[in-house]
Amino acid sequence: MSELTLTAVFTPDEDGWTMAQLAEWPAVVTCGRTVDEARDMLIDAAREMLASYRDEGRQPPIGTGHVEALTIDTAA
């Protein structure tokens, strides 16, 4: 696998930092002071996780979760 395209989710926290997580692989999560820094950190974290799985001879669990839209009654 030489290239992989995944979905990055960036969420600001209450301290002004940005949390970054991969939608298809939620275990890959990090944060940075800016979106750019969080993106760089997320790419690095994903590479490290991929290397770890490769070293252990396992396939990474990318995109194996269940995804669905939820409707939440906010008046409740």
N, C-alpha and C positions, 0 to 999 in steps of 0.2 A: 504494500500500500504506500504509494508515494504522495498522494494528495487526498485530503478528506475535507469535505465542507460540512460544517455543523452550525447550529444556531446559537449565538451568544445572547444571553439575556443580561442586561445591565440595569441594576436597581440602586438608586441613591439611598444611603442610610442617613440616620438622624445626625451623624457627626460630620456630614459633608463628603464622606468617602463614597465610592461606587463599588457595589458588589457585582461580580461577574460570574456567570454560571453557564454551563452548556445545557441546553434544553434536552438534547438527546442523550446526555451523560451527566446527570445531576451531581454525581460524586466529584466532578471537576468544578471546583468553586474557589474563588479567590477574591481579592479586593485591591483597589488602588485609589490614589488621591483624585485621579481624573479618569474619564472613560478611556482615554488613550493608554494610560498606565494600566488600568484594569484589563484592557484588551491584551496588552503585551504579557501581563502576568497570566492571563487565562491561556494564551497560546503556549507559554512555557509550562504551565501546569498540565495541559493536555499532552504535550510532548513527553513530559516525565511519566505521566500515567501510562501512555502507550508503551514507553520503553520498559516500564515495570511489568506490564502484562506480557510483553514480548520476551523479557528475560525469564519469566515464569512459564513460558510456553502456552499461555492462555490467550483466548480471544477477548478483547475488551467488550463489555456489555453496552455497546453504543446502539441506541435506538430500540432497545428491547423492552422498554416499558410500555405501559398502557396510557394512551392520551385520549382525553375526552373533554368536551366543553361542559361547564357547569353553570347553571343559572341559580343565583343566590338571591333570595328575597331579603333585601336590605332593610325592610320595614319590620322584620321580626326581631 
